[in-house]
Amino acid sequence: MHHVTDGTHHPFRTWVPDNPDEVVTHVAVSIGVKTQGKGAKGRLKSSDEFTIMVATPAGLATLEDTDGVILANRKLVVLRRYDYDLLWRWLEATVASCEAPTWEECVRKLREHFHWEFDYVK
């Protein structure tokens, strides 16, 4: 992972919500293929953006429902209480579990957990 943000709170890593029990935010993660070769170790050649909604149960309760029953219809991570370190560990483990021999295969796996920036491009 190269970059994690929710687009609102900068820097996201140190953001502490007013009420960690009542959080709803969309998190964007830049994920890509690392460069190979001398001096390039660890840098991303390029990256794509993947997003997910992160919420607590109390945060979900603040959402306006759709059609009287649906609170969220997107990929979602629910935390009992917002904790950046816990969220980061989940992100790292999830992204690591999506490693594959090709970028296309990685994206297929990542899309099981996240929305890909190109999901709605025709």
Backbone as numpy.savetxt, mean C-alpha at the origin, in Angstrom:
# Nx Ny Nz CAx CAy CAz Cx Cy Cz
10.64 -1.95 -1.94 9.79 -0.78 -1.94 10.68 0.45 -1.94
10.29 1.38 -2.72 11.08 2.59 -2.85 10.48 3.74 -2.03
9.18 3.86 -2.06 8.55 5.03 -1.47 7.15 4.65 -0.98
6.79 5.11 0.21 5.46 4.86 0.76 4.87 6.20 1.18
3.64 6.46 0.74 2.98 7.72 1.10 1.47 7.50 1.13
0.77 8.40 1.78 -0.68 8.39 1.66 -1.15 9.63 0.93
-0.20 10.43 0.44 -0.55 11.61 -0.35 -1.00 12.81 0.47
-1.16 12.63 1.76 -1.66 13.71 2.61 -0.67 14.06 3.73
-0.16 13.06 4.39 0.67 13.27 5.57 2.14 13.10 5.21
2.90 14.17 5.32 4.31 14.14 4.97 5.14 14.52 6.17
6.17 13.82 6.53 6.48 12.50 6.00 5.56 11.45 6.62
5.11 10.52 5.81 4.16 9.51 6.25 4.73 8.63 7.35
6.03 8.33 7.28 6.66 7.44 8.27 6.50 7.98 9.69
6.51 9.28 9.86 6.44 9.85 11.21 5.06 10.42 11.55
4.11 10.27 10.62 2.76 10.77 10.87 2.11 10.01 12.01
1.53 10.73 12.95 0.77 10.13 14.05 -0.63 10.72 13.97
-1.64 9.88 13.72 -3.00 10.40 13.61 -3.50 10.94 14.95
-4.45 11.86 14.88 -5.04 12.40 16.10 -5.62 11.29 16.96
-6.25 10.32 16.32 -6.83 9.18 17.02 -6.43 7.89 16.30
-5.41 7.18 16.79 -4.94 5.96 16.13 -6.00 4.85 16.04
-7.10 5.01 16.80 -8.18 4.02 16.73 -9.15 4.31 15.60
-9.08 5.53 15.04 -10.03 5.94 13.99 -9.27 6.48 12.78
-8.84 5.56 11.91 -8.02 5.94 10.75 -8.60 5.32 9.48
-8.64 6.12 8.43 -8.92 5.65 7.07 -8.01 6.45 6.16
-7.16 5.78 5.43 -6.27 6.46 4.49 -5.92 5.52 3.35
-5.55 6.09 2.23 -5.07 5.30 1.10 -3.56 5.40 1.09
-2.90 4.27 1.01 -1.44 4.23 1.01 -0.97 3.85 -0.38
-0.01 4.60 -0.89 0.60 4.32 -2.18 2.03 3.84 -1.95
2.38 2.76 -2.64 3.70 2.17 -2.51 4.32 2.10 -3.90
5.53 2.63 -4.04 6.27 2.52 -5.30 7.11 1.25 -5.24
6.88 0.35 -6.17 7.57 -0.94 -6.21 8.13 -1.13 -7.60
9.35 -1.65 -7.68 9.93 -1.84 -9.00 11.06 -2.84 -9.00
11.71 -2.92 -10.14 12.82 -3.85 -10.36 14.12 -3.15 -9.97
14.93 -3.81 -9.15 16.22 -3.24 -8.76 17.20 -3.36 -9.92
18.07 -2.37 -10.01 19.10 -2.40 -11.04 20.16 -3.43 -10.67
20.83 -3.92 -11.67 21.90 -4.89 -11.48 23.22 -4.23 -11.85
24.29 -4.74 -11.32 25.60 -4.25 -11.72 26.30 -3.45 -10.65
27.55 -3.17 -10.93 28.43 -2.48 -10.01 27.90 -1.08 -9.68
27.86 -0.75 -8.41 27.48 0.59 -7.97 25.99 0.88 -8.02
25.19 -0.05 -8.51 23.76 0.19 -8.65 22.94 -0.60 -7.65
23.60 -1.29 -6.75 22.91 -2.18 -5.82 21.84 -1.44 -5.01
20.65 -1.98 -5.04 19.57 -1.46 -4.22 18.75 -0.35 -4.85
19.18 0.22 -5.95 18.41 1.28 -6.59 17.38 0.69 -7.54
16.26 1.36 -7.66 15.23 0.88 -8.57 15.49 1.40 -9.98
15.39 0.48 -10.94 15.51 0.87 -12.35 14.30 1.70 -12.74
13.15 1.24 -12.32 11.89 1.95 -12.52 10.91 1.40 -11.49
9.79 2.09 -11.32 8.82 1.60 -10.36 7.42 1.92 -10.82
6.48 1.15 -10.30 5.06 1.38 -10.53 4.43 1.65 -9.17
3.27 2.29 -9.19 2.59 2.62 -7.94 1.45 1.64 -7.68
1.41 1.17 -6.46 0.37 0.26 -6.00 -0.28 0.91 -4.77
-1.61 0.82 -4.68 -2.32 1.46 -3.58 -3.21 0.48 -2.84
-3.49 0.85 -1.61 -4.38 0.05 -0.77 -5.00 0.97 0.29
-6.21 0.66 0.68 -6.84 1.41 1.77 -6.40 0.77 3.08
-6.03 1.62 4.04 -5.66 1.17 5.38 -6.64 1.83 6.34
-7.24 1.02 7.20 -8.25 1.56 8.10 -8.30 0.77 9.40
-8.91 1.40 10.38 -9.24 0.71 11.63 -10.76 0.48 11.61
-11.27 -0.42 12.44 -12.72 -0.62 12.47 -13.49 0.68 12.74
-13.00 1.49 13.68 -13.68 2.77 13.97 -13.56 3.72 12.79
-12.46 3.66 12.08 -12.29 4.48 10.89 -13.27 4.08 9.81
-13.45 2.78 9.62 -14.42 2.30 8.63 -15.83 2.78 8.96
-16.12 2.85 10.25 -17.45 3.29 10.68 -17.72 4.75 10.30
-16.68 5.52 10.02 -16.86 6.92 9.64 -17.15 7.09 8.15
-16.93 6.04 7.37 -17.15 6.12 5.94 -18.63 6.17 5.61
-18.95 6.92 4.59 -20.33 6.95 4.12 -20.57 5.68 3.31
-21.66 5.01 3.59 -21.92 3.76 2.88 -22.45 4.01 1.47
-22.29 2.99 0.65 -22.79 3.01 -0.71 -23.95 2.03 -0.78
-25.05 2.45 -1.33 -26.23 1.59 -1.45 -26.73 1.08 -0.10
-26.42 1.81 0.98 -26.93 1.46 2.30 -26.20 0.36 3.02
-25.21 -0.29 2.39 -24.55 -1.40 3.07 -23.04 -1.48 2.85
-22.52 -1.00 1.75 -21.11 -1.22 1.43 -20.27 -0.06 1.95
-19.31 -0.38 2.83 -18.42 0.64 3.37 -17.15 0.75 2.53
-16.63 -0.36 2.04 -15.40 -0.35 1.25 -15.49 -1.45 0.20
-15.15 -1.11 -1.02 -15.18 -2.13 -2.08 -13.84 -2.22 -2.80
-12.81 -1.82 -2.13 -11.45 -1.86 -2.67 -10.58 -2.73 -1.78
-9.37 -2.98 -2.26 -8.43 -3.76 -1.45 -8.15 -2.99 -0.17
-8.12 -3.71 0.94 -8.20 -3.09 2.25 -7.37 -3.86 3.27
-6.66 -3.12 4.11 -5.98 -3.69 5.28 -6.64 -3.05 6.49
-7.08 -3.88 7.42 -7.72 -3.37 8.63 -6.81 -3.65 9.82
-6.45 -2.59 10.52 -5.64 -2.68 11.74 -6.54 -2.34 12.93
-6.42 -3.05 14.02 -7.22 -2.71 15.20 -6.95 -1.28 15.64
-5.68 -0.90 15.57 -5.23 0.45 15.94 -4.09 0.78 14.99
-4.06 2.01 14.47 -3.02 2.39 13.52 -1.65 2.33 14.17
-0.75 1.63 13.51 0.63 1.50 13.99 1.51 1.42 12.74
2.29 2.47 12.48 3.10 2.50 11.26 4.05 1.32 11.18
4.71 0.97 12.29 5.67 -0.13 12.26 5.00 -1.44 11.88
3.83 -1.69 12.41 3.08 -2.90 12.06 2.68 -2.88 10.59
2.21 -1.73 10.12 1.86 -1.59 8.72 3.08 -1.81 7.83
4.22 -1.22 8.19 5.45 -1.37 7.41 5.87 -2.84 7.34
5.81 -3.54 8.46 6.19 -4.97 8.45 5.26 -5.76 7.52
3.96 -5.44 7.54 3.02 -6.12 6.65 3.37 -5.80 5.19
3.64 -4.53 4.90 3.99 -4.14 3.53 5.25 -4.87 3.07
6.28 -4.88 3.90 7.53 -5.56 3.52 7.31 -7.05 3.26
6.59 -7.71 4.16 6.35 -9.15 4.01 5.50 -9.44 2.78
4.49 -8.62 2.55 3.60 -8.83 1.41 4.33 -8.62 0.10
5.09 -7.54 0.00 5.85 -7.28 -1.22 6.88 -8.38 -1.44
7.58 -8.80 -0.40 8.57 -9.87 -0.53 7.92 -11.17 -1.01
6.70 -11.43 -0.57 6.02 -12.67 -0.98 5.61 -12.64 -2.45
5.71 -11.49 -3.08 5.31 -11.33 -4.48 6.49 -11.36 -5.44
7.69 -11.63 -4.92 8.85 -11.73 -5.80 8.65 -12.89 -6.76
9.14 -12.70 -7.99 9.00 -13.71 -9.03 10.10 -13.50 -10.08
10.28 -14.47 -10.95 11.34 -14.35 -11.96 11.16 -13.19 -12.94
9.93 -12.78 -13.20 9.70 -11.68 -14.13 8.87 -10.59 -13.47
8.99 -9.37 -13.99 8.21 -8.25 -13.47 6.72 -8.50 -13.68
6.35 -9.07 -14.81 4.94 -9.34 -15.10 4.34 -10.28 -14.05
5.11 -11.29 -13.65 4.63 -12.22 -12.62 4.54 -11.53 -11.26
5.51 -10.66 -10.96 5.46 -9.89 -9.71 4.19 -9.04 -9.67
3.90 -8.35 -10.77 2.72 -7.48 -10.83 1.46 -8.31 -10.63
1.38 -9.47 -11.26 0.20 -10.33 -11.09 -0.01 -10.66 -9.61
1.07 -10.99 -8.92 0.97 -11.31 -7.49 0.63 -10.07 -6.66
1.29 -8.95 -6.97 1.03 -7.72 -6.23 -0.42 -7.28 -6.36
-1.01 -7.49 -7.53 -2.40 -7.08 -7.77 -3.39 -7.88 -6.93
-2.97 -8.99 -6.35 -3.84 -9.73 -5.43 -4.01 -8.96 -4.12
-3.05 -8.08 -3.81 -3.06 -7.34 -2.55 -3.32 -5.85 -2.71
-2.90 -5.30 -3.86 -2.94 -3.87 -4.09 -3.62 -3.55 -5.42
-4.03 -2.29 -5.57 -4.46 -1.79 -6.87 -3.22 -1.28 -7.57
-3.07 -1.62 -8.83 -1.93 -1.21 -9.64 -2.31 0.05 -10.40
-1.39 0.96 -10.57 -1.69 2.23 -11.23 -2.23 2.07 -12.64
-1.99 0.93 -13.28 -2.46 0.71 -14.64 -3.72 -0.14 -14.71
-4.34 -0.43 -13.57 -5.53 -1.29 -13.54 -6.67 -0.74 -14.39
-6.80 0.56 -14.45 -7.96 1.13 -15.15 -7.56 1.86 -16.44
-6.33 1.62 -16.91 -5.88 2.21 -18.16 -6.26 1.29 -19.30
-6.85 1.86 -20.32 -7.27 1.04 -21.47 -6.43 1.34 -22.66
